[in-house]
Amino acid sequence: MQLLKLCVLGAALAVFPAAAGQVNEMVMPTEVGEIVLTLEECPVKNDYGFNYYGYATEKGADNHFGCWNADNAIVQIWFINENVVGIYKKELFKPRLGV
């Protein structure tokens, strides 16, 4: 799982120096909000390899909570309440820097 963290966030850490802030989340804008990947542990135990917490925002609606994983060039996020898996290109996610 440490390798997974490096795959998704490693490039962001190399591009953005520590003085600029710490990468806490990776974000992909959508037409109605954004999809956010965190390094927090997935609160739902599962056997599918979705180990990290993520969510999608939607203007005027509650957040859609999920858990995610990444492999090669894709990110998969399992939206728990909807029981749907979204698949996205890893390159669409950009770092959100903490201050």
Backbone as CSV, one residue per row, in Angstrom:
resi,resn,N_x,N_y,N_z,CA_x,CA_y,CA_z,C_x,C_y,C_z
1,MET,0.811,-1.198,0.000,0.000,0.000,0.000,0.852,1.260,0.000
2,GLN,2.061,1.182,0.541,2.941,2.341,0.482,3.250,2.696,-0.971
3,LEU,3.386,1.685,-1.809,3.633,1.928,-3.221,2.460,2.657,-3.856
4,LEU,1.255,2.326,-3.451,0.063,3.006,-3.956,0.105,4.486,-3.632
5,LYS,0.486,4.820,-2.414,0.597,6.224,-2.026,1.601,6.940,-2.920
6,LEU,2.713,6.291,-3.172,3.736,6.899,-4.011,3.258,7.077,-5.437
7,CYS,2.527,6.111,-5.948,2.038,6.192,-7.325,1.109,7.373,-7.511
8,VAL,0.207,7.579,-6.574,-0.806,8.619,-6.719,-0.278,9.989,-6.321
9,LEU,0.491,10.046,-5.232,0.909,11.347,-4.725,2.378,11.662,-4.937
10,GLY,3.159,10.687,-5.333,4.592,10.890,-5.472,4.962,11.984,-6.440
11,ALA,4.321,12.017,-7.576,4.623,13.050,-8.567,4.301,14.436,-8.028
12,ALA,3.217,14.544,-7.288,2.844,15.846,-6.725,3.887,16.321,-5.724
13,LEU,4.391,15.414,-4.917,5.394,15.791,-3.930,6.694,16.207,-4.599
14,ALA,7.018,15.610,-5.723,8.242,15.962,-6.430,8.120,17.319,-7.106
15,VAL,6.936,17.643,-7.583,6.727,18.892,-8.301,6.586,20.070,-7.347
16,PHE,5.905,19.860,-6.232,5.646,20.935,-5.282,6.567,20.789,-4.079
17,PRO,7.473,21.710,-3.849,8.388,21.597,-2.725,7.662,21.686,-1.388
18,ALA,8.291,21.114,-0.361,7.682,21.084,0.969,7.379,22.485,1.478
19,ALA,8.166,23.456,1.094,7.925,24.820,1.559,6.595,25.369,1.058
20,ALA,6.107,24.849,-0.056,4.840,25.323,-0.613,3.646,24.738,0.120
21,GLY,3.840,23.723,0.924,2.751,23.100,1.664,2.780,21.602,1.491
22,GLN,1.966,20.938,2.250,1.908,19.475,2.206,0.708,19.046,1.386
23,VAL,0.882,18.020,0.554,-0.219,17.502,-0.242,-1.104,16.653,0.674
24,ASN,-2.332,17.084,0.871,-3.279,16.365,1.712,-4.318,15.612,0.901
25,GLU,-4.608,16.128,-0.271,-5.664,15.545,-1.098,-5.297,15.702,-2.571
26,MET,-5.862,14.807,-3.368,-5.808,14.935,-4.817,-7.241,15.199,-5.269
27,VAL,-7.406,16.126,-6.202,-8.740,16.590,-6.567,-8.917,16.561,-8.081
28,MET,-10.097,16.142,-8.509,-10.476,16.202,-9.917,-11.788,16.981,-10.022
29,PRO,-11.776,18.127,-10.695,-13.024,18.864,-10.895,-13.988,18.072,-11.782
30,THR,-15.276,18.205,-11.509,-16.317,17.615,-12.348,-17.278,18.722,-12.768
31,GLU,-18.254,18.400,-13.561,-19.229,19.397,-14.002,-20.069,19.935,-12.849
32,VAL,-20.225,19.142,-11.783,-21.109,19.545,-10.691,-20.404,19.695,-9.343
33,GLY,-19.097,19.488,-9.297,-18.356,19.586,-8.043,-16.938,19.094,-8.230
34,GLU,-16.548,18.120,-7.399,-15.214,17.549,-7.525,-15.163,16.173,-6.878
35,ILE,-14.167,15.391,-7.289,-13.876,14.109,-6.655,-12.574,14.286,-5.901
36,VAL,-12.575,13.891,-4.623,-11.444,14.114,-3.737,-10.920,12.781,-3.234
37,LEU,-9.601,12.590,-3.344,-8.938,11.402,-2.815,-8.094,11.816,-1.622
38,THR,-8.197,11.092,-0.517,-7.388,11.370,0.666,-6.528,10.148,0.978
39,LEU,-5.625,10.300,1.921,-4.836,9.172,2.394,-5.360,8.632,3.719
40,GLU,-6.552,9.079,4.116,-7.197,8.532,5.302,-7.643,7.109,5.011
41,GLU,-7.649,6.287,6.033,-8.069,4.898,5.871,-9.564,4.828,5.530
42,CYS,-9.923,3.919,4.649,-11.330,3.702,4.313,-12.060,3.254,5.576
43,PRO,-13.169,3.912,5.933,-13.891,3.532,7.149,-14.695,2.239,7.004
44,VAL,-14.825,1.732,5.781,-15.594,0.517,5.532,-14.627,-0.613,5.180
45,LYS,-14.601,-1.633,6.011,-13.741,-2.782,5.716,-14.293,-3.506,4.499
46,ASN,-13.385,-3.826,3.562,-13.824,-4.489,2.346,-12.695,-5.375,1.838
47,ASP,-13.044,-6.325,1.001,-12.074,-7.256,0.427,-11.714,-6.898,-1.009
48,TYR,-12.017,-5.680,-1.423,-11.855,-5.294,-2.822,-10.633,-4.416,-3.065
49,GLY,-9.874,-4.107,-2.020,-8.682,-3.289,-2.186,-8.931,-1.793,-2.171
50,PHE,-10.117,-1.364,-1.790,-10.415,0.059,-1.655,-9.993,0.471,-0.251
51,ASN,-8.752,0.918,-0.105,-8.162,1.120,1.212,-8.183,2.555,1.713
52,TYR,-8.448,3.517,0.841,-8.365,4.922,1.225,-9.710,5.616,1.044
53,TYR,-9.943,6.620,1.881,-11.195,7.367,1.887,-11.195,8.415,0.780
54,GLY,-12.322,8.563,0.129,-12.520,9.597,-0.876,-13.979,10.002,-0.905
55,TYR,-14.283,11.047,-1.643,-15.675,11.483,-1.740,-15.850,12.360,-2.974
56,ALA,-17.093,12.533,-3.356,-17.439,13.428,-4.465,-18.392,14.480,-3.931
57,THR,-18.169,15.718,-4.339,-19.084,16.790,-3.967,-20.004,17.070,-5.148
58,GLU,-21.163,17.563,-4.818,-22.145,17.925,-5.839,-22.905,19.129,-5.318
59,LYS,-22.901,20.204,-6.102,-23.567,21.432,-5.667,-25.030,21.155,-5.355
60,GLY,-25.459,21.572,-4.156,-26.849,21.415,-3.762,-27.207,20.025,-3.264
61,ALA,-26.224,19.156,-3.033,-26.500,17.791,-2.567,-25.470,17.387,-1.516
62,ASP,-25.798,16.345,-0.775,-24.846,15.791,0.184,-23.676,15.171,-0.560
63,ASN,-22.535,15.089,0.124,-21.370,14.433,-0.477,-21.637,12.952,-0.686
64,HIS,-20.988,12.400,-1.685,-21.055,10.970,-1.972,-19.760,10.356,-1.442
65,PHE,-19.876,9.592,-0.358,-18.698,9.039,0.298,-18.260,7.746,-0.358
66,GLY,-16.951,7.519,-0.359,-16.451,6.306,-0.972,-15.060,5.950,-0.503
67,CYS,-14.542,4.919,-1.095,-13.182,4.454,-0.843,-12.539,4.188,-2.195
68,TRP,-11.222,4.362,-2.262,-10.568,4.300,-3.561,-9.294,3.475,-3.530
69,ASN,-8.848,3.119,-4.753,-7.542,2.515,-4.965,-7.044,2.984,-6.326
70,ALA,-5.792,2.712,-6.604,-5.213,3.109,-7.887,-4.331,1.982,-8.396
71,ASP,-4.282,1.863,-9.710,-3.460,0.842,-10.338,-3.013,1.367,-11.686
72,ASN,-1.716,1.426,-11.909,-1.140,1.922,-13.160,-1.693,3.299,-13.498
73,ALA,-2.528,3.422,-14.496,-2.977,4.725,-14.968,-4.400,5.074,-14.561
74,ILE,-5.012,4.272,-13.682,-6.407,4.551,-13.322,-6.590,4.656,-11.805
75,VAL,-7.643,5.384,-11.445,-8.123,5.472,-10.066,-9.540,4.919,-10.075
76,GLN,-9.823,4.042,-9.127,-11.177,3.517,-8.967,-11.701,3.989,-7.622
77,ILE,-12.903,4.541,-7.620,-13.522,4.942,-6.361,-14.882,4.268,-6.245
78,TRP,-15.061,3.586,-5.129,-16.302,2.882,-4.827,-17.160,3.817,-3.997
79,PHE,-18.260,4.296,-4.587,-19.205,5.148,-3.878,-20.136,4.229,-3.097
80,ILE,-19.952,4.215,-1.799,-20.532,3.193,-0.923,-22.050,3.212,-0.923
81,ASN,-22.662,4.373,-0.704,-24.127,4.421,-0.603,-24.813,4.063,-1.915
82,GLU,-24.175,4.407,-3.020,-24.741,4.112,-4.331,-24.332,2.729,-4.829
83,ASN,-23.310,2.133,-4.196,-22.719,0.849,-4.597,-22.346,0.859,-6.079
84,VAL,-21.618,1.918,-6.446,-21.162,2.121,-7.817,-19.660,2.383,-7.784
85,VAL,-18.940,1.871,-8.765,-17.505,2.134,-8.875,-17.276,3.046,-10.077
86,GLY,-16.620,4.174,-9.826,-16.220,5.074,-10.894,-14.758,4.829,-11.244
87,ILE,-14.419,4.897,-12.512,-13.047,4.672,-12.973,-12.599,5.927,-13.708
88,TYR,-11.429,6.451,-13.296,-10.940,7.718,-13.828,-9.459,7.610,-14.176
89,LYS,-9.006,8.410,-15.106,-7.586,8.488,-15.434,-6.866,9.176,-14.275
90,LYS,-5.768,8.578,-13.851,-5.013,9.112,-12.722,-4.528,10.539,-12.982
91,GLU,-4.190,10.847,-14.223,-3.642,12.157,-14.563,-4.643,13.301,-14.389
92,LEU,-5.929,12.990,-14.242,-6.942,14.032,-14.051,-6.949,14.607,-12.638
93,PHE,-6.303,13.918,-11.703,-6.274,14.356,-10.311,-5.054,15.246,-10.072
94,LYS,-5.278,16.384,-9.459,-4.211,17.338,-9.154,-4.138,17.536,-7.640
95,PRO,-2.962,17.886,-7.122,-2.821,18.047,-5.673,-3.536,19.276,-5.159
96,ARG,-4.109,19.131,-3.979,-4.641,20.262,-3.221,-3.667,20.415,-2.054
97,LEU,-3.000,21.536,-2.009,-1.969,21.728,-1.003,-2.560,22.246,0.297
98,GLY,-2.088,21.692,1.410,-2.471,22.194,2.725,-1.576,23.359,3.099
99,VAL,-2.041,24.165,4.023,-1.227,25.300,4.479,-0.864,25.152,5.916
